[in-house]
Amino acid sequence: MSNIRAEKIQSNAATSNVMWAKLRAVVLLVGSWLRPFPPRWNIDELESNAEVYQTLTSALSYIMTESKTEMPSPLVIQAVPSEEDKESWIELLAMLVDADRVDESLRKSVIRRWIRSSHQSDQHPLRRNLQRSSGFRESEAIREVERLCIDSLRKLCELTEKLPASFLLHPRSVHISTNKPAGIGGFADVYRGTYKGGSVAVKRLIIRDDCAGYPKVRSRTSLIAKCSHELLQDLCREVVIWRLLRHNNITQCYGAYKDNDGMSLVLEWMDMGTITEYLARHSTEDRLKLIYDVAKGLFYLHDTVGVMHGDVRCTNILINHRGIACLSDFNISRILYNVRLQTNSRGRASWRYMPPEVLEPSNEGVVATLPTREGDIYAFGMTMLEIFTGEPPFGRHTRDQQVVVTVSRGVRPSRPGDEVAQRGLSDDMWDLIVQCWQSDPQTRPSMTDVNERIREAQRKTRT
């Protein structure tokens, strides 16, 4: 009798735990929809960040005094702008990071001299920042400073809703091939066009009637104004990061332009569509090769330029005319570097690819909102499984809250059957996927490890 009663108590407790988990998932989802967006990077915050301002001022002063004779006209600076002169800072920072505007070897030479000058004075603004990364080689220190400049540029462009002149294309240089969009999204339509004789995708911002996903405002006029304001800031953030990326497995961004229809982003045209669409038409394609393409792109982002993607999934992986997979959509990406500015990400990735540390608050009650390397790797694990199976993660769950409950309980997708194994999902690749979606972010592999293990899996398939 006592055993039956004990079993009943345990059953009730288990049922109660499941109910609480479901309720908590619903609260998390509803809260994410209703809560206002995180505060933007504002002027007061910028002007009070004396350390960053002093660091950048030192860089420009150094260029003026030490390197003027070697600088081409774009980098000859007559005066360091004030903190309030945001537009001048945008143009000057663009000179320090834009390879299309100033020769890369020249830019790195300037930054290298600037870093070396920091060793000559304890008061040098870079001294304390570079001491945080004292184990870095000089090439790594250069990348840290470049990341500081890029992220400062991104925040200033977002703040002012303006882009550097070198990031803007002349409207007449882009021609839309047809008035019918090739794709329709929540806040942008995509058209096929041409730029400098090549095919491009033109991503044009669109203000929908409902402006879904934005905070409620009192009137339709103010709603449209707020949507337009937020979308323009989003585009500025995306262009600054995306425009500077150069890799075979990253969709190329040529820049942006403004015409009577508003602001548009100009991207490389990807003939074969998303990786999901491509595999639906080419079911016998080498999926391991496509996964390795994505891994190389993600390795470049993490280890070369210090960019966290923040939304890795199959809908953001495009296939070009050569059958190469390329990462796309950098709307919620961020720069990672040792010299950190305060920032918040307002974008939201898909729930099915979010790691548990994003879905669950920490012990301090804080929910992770910024993209991280570990979060990208978790999402990549889910994406690898989707490439093999052709189905999104947790495909049996029709509602987001079901996914949240499942992930919060530590449950992950089950290993598919033999049919998927024939597509390249070996024991080694399954072990890698499982390691990528570990609950503890610190136990997930780096993209260096991921790339090595995929290469090894490719070698085994050839023998």
Secondary structure, 3 states (H helix, E strand, C coil): CHHHHHHHHHHHHHHHHHHHHHHHHHHHHHHHHHCCCCCCCCHHHHHHCHHHHHHHHHHHHHHHHHCHHHCCHHHCCCCCCCCCCHHHHHHHHHHHHCCCCCCHHHHHHHHHHHHHHHHHCCCCHHHHHHHCCCCCCHHHHHHHHHHHHHHHHHHHHHHHCCCCHHHECCHHHEEECCCCCCEECCCEEEEEEEECCEEEEEEEECCCCCCCCCCCCCCHHHHHHHHHHHHHHHHHHHHHHHHCCCCCCECCEEEEEEECCEEEEEEECCCCCEHHHHHHHCCCCCHHHHHHHHHHHHHHHHHHHCEECCCCCHHHEEECCCCCEEECCCCCCEECCCCCCCCCCCCCCCHHHCCHHHHCCCCCCCCCCCCCHHHHHHHHHHHHHHHHHCCCCCCCCCCHHHHHHHHHCCCCCCCCCHHHHCCCCCHHHHHHHHHHCCCCHHHCCCHHHHHHHHHHHHHHHHC
